[in-house]
Amino acid sequence: MKKRSRKNLNLFGLMLCCTLLVPACYEPKEGCLDAQATNFDLDADEACLDCCEYPSLQLALRHRIVLFGLGEQRFSTDSVYYDGSGQPFRFNNIRFYLSNVRLVRSDGSVAMVSDTIELNLYDPSGAPRKATVEDNFLLANPLFEQTYTIGNFRESGSSFEKIRFAIGVEGIANEAIPDSLPDDYPLGRIEEALNLHFNQDSGYVFSHIELFRDTTAADTIPVVLRIGTQPYLRTVELTFPSGGFTPTDGFNTLVTLRVNYVEWFQNLNIRQDTPAQMIEKIVQNLANSFSVIAIEKK
């Protein structure tokens, strides 16, 4: 008879141990055990330390040019468009701020994200001044289809019928000092080349628009429209399709909006209006350019 090697005997012993003493060989799985979290792990045995991730409110912007009888197309700086007077023009650049995104219940009450940020504010006397505000700002760039995470949003069980937001930087946040914030933060110097801040008295440029009155390639000097200050702040409130939406534990809430830039230029005459006249007309048209495409859990 062949003699068993010590190696085989050790392996046999280990297998016998795991067969007879299964609990002693089993390694518990660690994970998130909070059913409200988006990463809830039903198979986990032990709660992890600070690993749970909770639902957020997200906003997707679909930048479109919607023409009657011709459907819709993606926003582009390479195409020729027409104002309300039928005058052709080209875009060169657009940026705009949205802030204070809220979901609205049937009774008119609102729910907001729970994230906050401390801002350094301008003060005429030069004394340090700070304010803690809801961290609820985004800077839209129509050249990209983006989904923005607004912030933590744990409102399962509540039914919402509308979304409300401001076009611009609302409230005391408009007094923030851009240089005191990270460059990649919406209120920082994220678009340094465009200079989206007027000064400490006027605050942020709510909408920055560059367009060419002439559609030929020879026109290389755009008309620049810089819209800002509180009289030009606009609030938009839109009703959800299908009678409303109720968030669910463990899922993000995603609202998809379409921005139709044709609406911005209704009643304009690009060739004849002065920049000041164009700004006044665009501000009156902004709210009508937004519509809700969908609200869903993700």
N, C-alpha and C positions, 0 to 999 in steps of 0.2 A: 504494500500500500504506500502511495506517495504521501510524503509528509507535507502538511500545509505550511506555507510560509507565514512568518510573523505578520507580514503586510496583509495577507488575506484574512488572517485571524482578526486583525484590528478592524478591517473593513466590515467583516461579519459582525463583530461586536457593536460597531456603530449603527449598523442597520437594525440589529436586534433592539438596541436602545431606543431608536426612533419609532420602532414598531410597538414596543411595550409602553413607552413613555412619550406618547405623541405630544402632550402639552409642553413637555420640557424642551422639545426640539422646535416648536412652532414660534415664529417671530411675529409678534403683533404688528399690524399695519397702522401707521400713523396717518391721520388726515383730518380734514375739516368735518366736524360733526354737527355744525349748525345748519339746519334745514333752510334758513333764510339766505344762506350764502350761495353765490353762483358756482362755487367749487365744492359744494357739499358732496362728500364721498360716502355712499351707502355701505361700502365694503370696509371702511376704516374701523379699527377696533379701539384706537386711542386718539383722543383729541390732540391736534398739533398745537404748537405755541405760536399764536399770531399769524397763522397761515390762511385764515378764512378771508375770502374776497366777497364784498357785498355789492348788491345791484347798483347800477349807475343810470343816470338819465343821459341819453345820447341823442345827438342831433345830426342828421345827415342833410347836406345841402346839394340839390341837383340844379346846376346852373344851366338855364335854357333860354333859347330864343323861340318863342311860340308865335307863329304867323297864321292868321286866319286862312283856312283852306289849304295850308301847306304843312300842317303838323308842327312838330318841334324839332329843334336841333341843338346840339351842344354849343355853349358859348364859345366863341373863338375870336382871336384878334386878327385872324387872317381873312375874315369874311366882310362883306359890305352889308350894312344894315340901313334901315330907313326910319326917320323920325316921324312924328305925327303929321307933318306937312308933306311927307313923301320925299324929303331931302336925304340923299345917301350920305353915310358917314362910316368911319371905321373906329373901332376901339383900339386903344393902346394899352390901357391898364385900368383895373378897378380893384379897390379894396374897401371893405366896410366892416364896421364893428356891430356885433349883436351882444346884448347884455341882459341880465335879469330874466333868464328863461324860466317860466313858471308853467305848471299844469293847473288848470282851473276846474274845480268841482261844479256840480249843478247849482249849488247854493251861492256860487261866486267866490268862495274861499279858495286859497291857492296853496300849492305845495312847492317847496323849493329844495334845492340841493343843500346838504348839510356842511359842505366844505366852506371854509373861510380863509381869508388872507389878510395879513396886516399890511397896510399901505402907508408909506411916508408921503405926507401931503405938503404942498407949497403953503407958506405962511408969509404974509407981507412983512411981519416983524422980524422974520428970520429965525424965530424960535422953532424947535422941533415940534412937529405935529403929526399924530398918527391916527389911523382909524382902522378898525377891523370890519371888513365887509364880506358879504357872500362872494365866494370865488366862482364867478359866473360870467365869464367873458370869452368871446371868440372873435378872431379876425379872419374874415372870409376872403378867399382868393378864388375867383371864378374860373381860373385856369385849371383848377384841380377839383375832382369830385371827392370830398372829404367827409368823414364821419367824426364829429367832435364829441369827446366825453365831457359833459358839462360838470358832473360831480356825483357824489354818492346820493342815492335816491331810494329810500326804503319806505315805500308807501303801499305795500300790498294790502288789498282789501278796499282801498278807496277807489271810487269811480270818477273818472275825469272826462270832461266834455270838450275842453278847449286847451289851446296853448297860447301863452302870452309872452311877448318879449319886446325889448326896445331896440330900435335901429340907432346905434350910437352907444356912448358910454354914459349910463344913467347914474344920477346921484353924486355923492361925494367922491366916488372913484374918479370922476372927471378932473379932480384936483390932484391926482397922484403924480409923483415925480417919476418919469419914465426911467431915468438913469439909476434909480434906486432899486429897480426890478431886474431880474435876469433878462438877457437879450432875447431868449427864446420864449418869454412869456408874452401873451397878447398885448399887455399894456406896457411892455418894455420896449426896447429898440429893435424889435423883430424885423421891421422893414425900414432900416436906417436910411436907405437910399430914397425912400418916398417921404420921409419926415412926417409921420402921422401924428404930430403934436404941434399945435400952434405956439403956445406959450403958457406961462403959469396963470394968466387971466382967462384965457379961452379954453384951455384944456386940449382934448384930443380932436383929431380930424375924424369925424364920424364916418364919412364916405369920401374916398379919394377916387376921382374919375379923370381919365385922360382919353381924349378922342381927337380924331382928325376930321376937320370940316370937309377937306378934299379927299376923295377916294383914290387919287393917283399916288403912286409911289414917291412922287416928287415932294409930297407934303410930309415933311419930317419933323415939324414942330407942332406938338399936340396942344390943344386947349386943355388946361388943367383946372378942374373944379374941385375945390376943397370945402367940404360941407361940415360945419360944426357949430358949437355953442348950443345952449339949452333950448332956445326958441326953435331950433331945427331938429330936436330930438323927436322921434316918432315912436309910438307904441302900437304894436300889431297884436290883434287877438283873432285867432282862427279856430273854427269848429272842427272837431274830429269827424271823419266819416264813420258810418255804421253806428251812430248813436253813442259813441264814447268808448272808453277803454279802462280796464281794471288791471293794474300791475299784479304780477304773481311772484311769490317768494322764490328766490333763486334765479331770477331772470332780470336782465337789463331791460329798460324801456327805451325803445328807439323810435324817434319821430323823424320822418322823412319829409322835408319841405322842398318845394320847387320854387325857384326864383326866376320869373319871366322878365328879362331885361327890356323887352319891347315896351312893357308898361312904364318903365322909367322915363321913356322919351315920348310919351303921348303929349300932345299939345305943344311940343317944342318945334322950333324952326332952327335947326343947327346952323344954317347959313346966316340968318339974320339976328337971332337972339344974342344978347351980350352974355358973358359968363354969369353975371349976377341974375339975369332973367332965367337962364337955364337952371341955376341952382334952385330958385324959388319954385319952378315948375316940377323939377325932379323930386324935391322934398314932398310936394303934395301927392306925387304918384307912387312913392315908395311902398306904402302899405298895401296897395292893390297888386303888387308884383309877387306877393307870397301866397302860396296855397299848400295845404296839407295833402301829401300823396299817400302816406300810410302811417299808422302807429302800430307797433308790434312788440312782442317780447323776444329777446334774443339771448 
